């Protein structure tokens, strides 16, 4: 009989390299390694050779960067998603795409299971598995870190390093980093290790080598730089007059934001599994795009439409963070978001300077801002009669007067 096939989400690090070998031996299975290229750059070097040398029968390294930008980052930014007021969801939004492609490969290869190296304490285990459940509910998921036999064999990092050395697994893991890192097109996240102490100052000069995407604001250029972003129906389609695809927009904005020290966030957040976690993030291009998009909406989106969309930001952000990208409620909210973006078209001008994004102008052919109506001078259109405000205020004040009167009489 043919061996069982398992598709493993493989990064080439210590954990997934050990897991690849362990799965092959424990399940007597054929392991297909899958790596999604979502912008890790040099981290992908040599991965195919590593996976094959560790025992994989086949390796997929798929360039998903354009799909990531177009079908995941852009729709999420249209929704104004911001988790707990700070986090632009850089890791969270990558997981459903990885799960989607992993399931596709499993189906194409006739695999009976998928596997991942996420720990039992983190959010990623939930995101991968909820993603798979929403796409292929009958596929089996193997999570070694939640299996007692795996944890008994590998109670710590030392045992994993020893296993790798004994089995000729080509990983460089003799010295642990003082933190863990996850990189993609949208951001880099740093957590664990020295960062587990929330009093540790990641922004201190002696820690500047940790950051890979951004200059420290104090080291950024002393001269501001102006940029213009053009939007069409909520999507950025050009930068400084040059038409660009979503991937190109993200790459160029990352360069600009990094140069000017933009997009650093240091926060303690609430994980879905119940604990608080400290994370440090670099999201240079995403921070610029998020700010520009909101600015574009300010003159093109109807007030009540904006109120409805904004009322769903917390819900939408939590769905993405918790791994419910393929859930019907996220899809339903996205449909409303898409409709809200139909007139979000025009140009935003921003000034980038030492970690700051400063508004420097906005215009649109479908602007709802009318200077003739908004002017403090005489209104040439006579669209607004200031005397009408008397009745407007009186009607809105009625319930306040009534409730205050009831409260006074009850004393």
C-alpha positions in Angstrom: 0.0 0.0 0.0 1.1 3.6 -0.7 2.3 5.5 2.3 0.1 8.2 3.8 0.9 11.7 2.6 1.2 14.6 5.0 1.6 18.2 3.9 3.7 20.2 6.4 3.8 24.0 6.6 7.6 24.2 6.6 9.8 27.3 7.5 13.2 25.6 7.6 13.8 26.5 11.2 14.5 24.2 14.1 10.9 23.3 15.0 9.6 22.5 11.5 12.8 20.7 10.5 12.6 18.4 13.6 8.8 18.0 13.0 9.4 16.9 9.4 11.7 14.1 10.5 9.5 13.2 13.4 6.3 13.0 11.3 8.0 10.8 8.8 9.2 8.3 11.4 6.2 8.4 13.7 3.5 8.1 11.0 5.7 6.1 8.5 4.4 8.7 6.1 5.5 10.6 3.0 6.1 14.3 3.9 5.4 17.0 1.4 7.0 20.3 2.6 5.2 23.5 1.7 6.6 27.0 2.1 4.6 30.1 1.2 6.7 32.9 -0.2 4.8 35.9 1.3 7.8 38.2 1.4 10.4 36.6 3.8 13.2 37.3 1.2 16.5 35.8 2.3 14.8 33.5 4.8 13.8 31.4 1.8 17.4 30.7 0.7 18.3 27.0 0.6 14.9 25.9 1.9 14.3 23.3 -0.8 17.7 21.6 -0.2 17.1 21.6 3.6 13.7 20.0 3.3 14.9 17.3 0.9 17.9 16.6 3.1 15.7 16.3 6.1 13.5 13.7 4.5 10.8 15.5 2.5 9.7 13.6 -0.6 8.6 16.8 -2.4 8.9 20.5 -1.7 6.6 23.4 -2.7 7.9 26.9 -2.4 5.1 29.0 -3.9 5.3 32.7 -4.6 2.1 34.0 -3.1 3.1 37.7 -2.6 0.8 39.2 -5.3 -2.2 37.2 -4.0 -1.3 38.2 -0.5 -1.3 41.9 -1.3 -4.3 41.9 -3.7 -6.7 39.4 -2.0 -5.8 39.7 1.7 -4.0 42.9 2.6 -6.0 45.3 0.4 -9.5 44.0 1.4 -8.4 44.1 5.1 -7.2 47.7 4.8 -10.5 48.7 3.1 -12.2 47.4 6.2 -10.0 49.7 8.4 -8.9 46.7 10.4 -6.8 47.6 13.5 -6.6 45.1 16.3 -6.9 46.7 19.8 -6.2 50.1 18.3 -2.6 49.4 17.3 -1.9 46.1 15.5 -2.2 46.1 11.7 -2.6 42.3 11.7 0.5 41.5 9.7 0.9 37.9 11.0 -2.8 37.2 11.3 -3.7 38.0 7.7 -1.0 35.8 6.3 -2.2 32.6 8.0 -5.5 32.1 6.0 -3.5 32.3 2.7 -1.0 29.7 3.9 -3.8 27.5 5.1 -5.6 27.9 1.7 -2.6 26.9 -0.3 -1.7 24.1 2.0 -5.2 22.6 1.6 -4.9 23.0 -2.2 -1.7 21.1 -2.2 -3.1 18.4 0.0 -6.0 17.8 -2.3 -3.8 17.8 -5.4 -1.4 15.4 -3.9 -4.0 13.1 -2.4 -2.7 13.8 1.2 -4.8 12.7 4.1 -3.5 15.3 6.6 -1.8 18.6 7.0 0.6 19.5 9.8 2.1 22.7 11.3 4.7 23.7 13.9 2.6 26.2 15.8 2.7 25.8 19.6 -0.2 25.1 21.8 0.0 28.5 23.5 -0.2 30.7 20.4 -2.8 32.1 18.0 -1.3 30.5 14.8 -2.5 27.0 15.7 -6.1 28.3 15.7 -5.7 30.3 12.5 -4.2 27.4 10.5 -6.8 25.0 11.7 -9.9 27.2 11.4 -8.7 28.1 7.9 -8.5 24.5 7.0 -11.9 23.7 8.6 -13.4 26.5 6.5 -12.0 25.1 3.3 -11.7 21.3 3.7 -13.6 20.2 6.8 -12.7 16.5 6.3 -9.0 16.9 6.2 -7.0 15.8 9.2 -4.7 18.3 11.1 -1.7 17.2 13.0 -0.3 19.6 15.6 2.8 17.9 17.1 3.2 20.5 19.9 -0.2 19.4 21.2 0.7 15.7 21.2 1.9 14.3 24.5 4.4 11.9 22.9 6.0 14.8 21.0 6.3 17.0 24.1 7.7 14.1 26.1 10.4 13.5 23.5 11.1 17.3 23.2 10.6 19.0 26.5 12.9 21.8 25.6 15.1 23.3 22.9 18.2 21.3 23.9 16.5 18.0 23.1 15.4 19.3 19.7 19.0 20.5 18.9 20.3 17.1 20.0 17.8 15.3 17.8 18.7 17.5 14.8 22.4 16.8 15.3 21.8 13.0 15.7 19.7 12.9 12.5 21.9 15.1 10.4 19.2 17.7 10.1 20.8 20.9 8.6 19.7 23.6 11.0 21.7 26.3 12.7 20.3 26.3 16.2 23.2 26.2 18.5 22.6 29.6 19.9 19.1 30.9 20.6 18.1 34.4 19.5 17.0 36.7 22.4 13.6 36.9 20.6 11.6 35.2 17.9 10.8 36.8 14.5 8.2 36.3 11.8 8.4 38.2 8.5 6.2 38.8 5.5 5.3 41.5 3.0 3.2 43.4 5.5 5.4 43.4 8.6 7.9 41.8 10.9 6.9 40.7 14.3 9.2 40.2 17.3 8.2 38.4 20.5 9.3 36.1 23.3 12.7 36.0 24.9 13.9 39.4 26.2 10.6 40.9 25.0 8.6 39.0 27.5 9.4 41.7 30.0 7.1 44.6 29.1 9.5 47.0 30.8 12.3 46.1 28.4 12.8 49.1 26.1 13.0 47.7 22.5 13.5 51.3 21.2 16.7 51.9 23.2 19.7 52.7 21.0 21.5 49.5 22.1 18.6 47.4 20.6 18.4 49.1 17.3 20.0 46.1 15.5 16.8 44.1 16.2 14.8 46.2 13.6 15.3 45.1 10.0 12.8 47.2 8.1 12.9 50.6 9.7 15.4 53.2 10.7 15.0 54.5 14.3 13.1 57.8 13.9 16.0 59.7 15.4 18.3 58.2 12.6 15.8 58.9 9.8 16.5 61.7 7.2 16.4 65.3 8.5 14.4 66.4 5.5 10.8 65.4 5.0 9.6 63.5 1.9 6.3 64.1 0.1 4.5 61.3 -1.6 1.2 61.0 -3.4 -1.0 57.9 -3.4 -3.8 57.5 -5.9 -6.9 55.4 -5.0 -9.6 53.8 -7.1 -12.5 52.3 -5.3 -10.6 51.9 -2.1 -7.4 50.4 -3.6 -4.1 52.2 -4.0 -3.3 52.0 -7.7 -0.4 54.4 -8.2 2.4 56.0 -6.2 3.8 59.4 -7.2 2.0 59.1 -10.5 3.3 55.7 -11.4 0.7 53.0 -11.8 1.5 50.0 -9.6 0.1 46.6 -8.8 -0.7 45.9 -5.1 2.6 44.0 -4.5 4.6 46.8 -6.0 2.7 49.4 -3.9 3.6 47.4 -0.7 7.2 47.0 -1.7 7.8 50.7 -2.5 5.9 51.9 0.6 7.9 49.5 2.8 11.1 51.2 1.4 9.8 54.7 2.0 8.4 53.9 5.5 11.5 52.1 6.5 13.7 55.0 5.4 11.7 57.5 7.5 11.3 55.3 10.6 7.6 54.8 10.2 5.5 51.9 11.5 7.0 50.7 14.7 4.5 49.4 17.3 5.2 48.0 20.8 2.2 46.6 22.5 0.8 44.0 24.9 -2.2 42.3 23.2 -4.8 39.8 24.1 -4.3 36.4 22.4 -7.4 34.4 21.4 -6.2 31.5 23.6 -6.7 33.7 26.7 -3.3 35.1 27.7 -1.7 38.5 27.2 1.4 38.7 24.9 3.9 41.4 24.2 4.8 42.0 20.6 6.9 44.5 18.7 6.0 45.1 15.1 7.5 46.9 12.1 4.8 47.7 9.5 6.3 50.6 7.5 4.4 50.4 4.2 1.2 49.2 5.8 1.1 52.1 8.2 1.4 54.6 5.3 -1.3 52.8 3.3 -3.6 52.6 6.2 -3.2 56.3 7.0 -3.6 57.3 3.3 -6.7 55.2 2.9 -8.4 56.7 5.9 -7.6 60.2 4.6 -9.1 59.3 1.2 -12.3 58.2 2.8 -12.6 61.4 4.7 -13.7 63.4 1.7 -15.4 60.6 -0.3 -17.4 58.4 2.1 -20.8 59.3 3.3 -21.0 59.9 7.0 -23.5 57.2 7.9 -21.9 54.7 5.6 -18.6 55.4 7.4 -20.4 55.0 10.8 -21.7 51.6 9.8 -18.4 50.4 8.5 -16.5 51.8 11.5 -18.9 50.1 13.9 -17.7 46.8 12.4 -13.9 47.5 12.6 -13.5 45.8 16.0 -15.6 42.8 15.0 -13.7 42.4 11.7 -10.3 42.9 13.2 -11.1 40.3 15.9 -12.2 37.8 13.2 -9.0 38.2 11.3 -6.9 38.0 14.5 -8.7 34.9 15.7 -8.5 33.1 12.4 -12.0 33.4 11.0 -11.1 34.7 7.6 -13.1 32.0 5.8 -16.1 32.4 8.2 -19.4 33.5 6.7 -19.6 36.5 8.9 -16.3 37.9 7.7 -17.4 37.4 4.1 -20.7 39.2 4.8 -18.9 42.1 6.4 -16.5 42.2 3.5 -19.4 42.6 1.1 -20.5 45.7 3.0 -17.0 47.0 3.0 -16.6 46.6 -0.7 -19.9 48.5 -1.3 -18.6 51.3 1.0 -15.5 51.8 -1.1 -17.2 52.5 -4.4 -16.4 56.2 -4.3 -13.2 56.1 -2.4 -11.3 57.5 -5.4 -8.7 60.3 -5.6 -5.3 61.3 -4.5 -3.7 61.7 -1.0 -0.5 63.7 -0.4 1.5 62.8 2.7 4.7 64.1 4.3 7.0 61.5 5.9 9.3 62.7 8.6 11.1 60.9 11.4 8.4 58.3 12.3 5.5 60.6 11.5 3.0 60.6 8.7 1.6 64.1 8.2 -1.4 64.9 6.0 -0.4 67.3 3.2 -3.5 67.3 0.9 -6.3 65.3 -0.5 -8.5 65.6 -3.6 -11.1 63.6 -5.4 -13.2 63.9 -8.5 -16.1 62.5 -6.4 -15.4 64.5 -3.3 -18.3 65.1 -0.9 -16.6 68.1 0.6 -18.0 71.3 -0.8 -16.1 74.4 0.2 -19.0 76.7 -0.8 -21.2 75.0 1.8 -18.5 74.5 4.5 -17.2 78.1 4.2 -17.5 80.5 7.1 -18.2 83.2 4.6 -21.4 83.8 2.7 -22.7 80.7 1.1 -23.1 81.3 -2.6 -25.1 78.1 -3.1 -27.6 79.0 -0.2 -27.7 75.2 0.4 -27.5 75.8 4.2 -29.7 78.2 6.2 -28.1 78.8 9.6 -31.5 79.5 11.0 -32.6 75.9 10.4 -30.1 74.9 13.1 -32.5 76.3 15.8 -35.2 73.7 15.2 -32.5 71.0 14.7 -31.0 71.7 18.1 -34.4 72.0 19.8 -35.5 68.6 18.6 -32.2 66.9 19.6 -32.3 68.6 23.0 -35.8 67.4 23.8 -34.9 64.0 25.2 -32.1 65.5 27.3 -34.5 68.0 28.8 -37.1 65.3 29.6 -34.5 62.9 31.1 -33.0 65.7 33.2 -36.4 66.7 34.4 -37.3 63.2 35.5 -34.0 62.8 37.3 -34.5 66.1 39.2 -38.1 65.2 40.2 -36.8 61.9 41.6 -34.4 63.5 44.0 
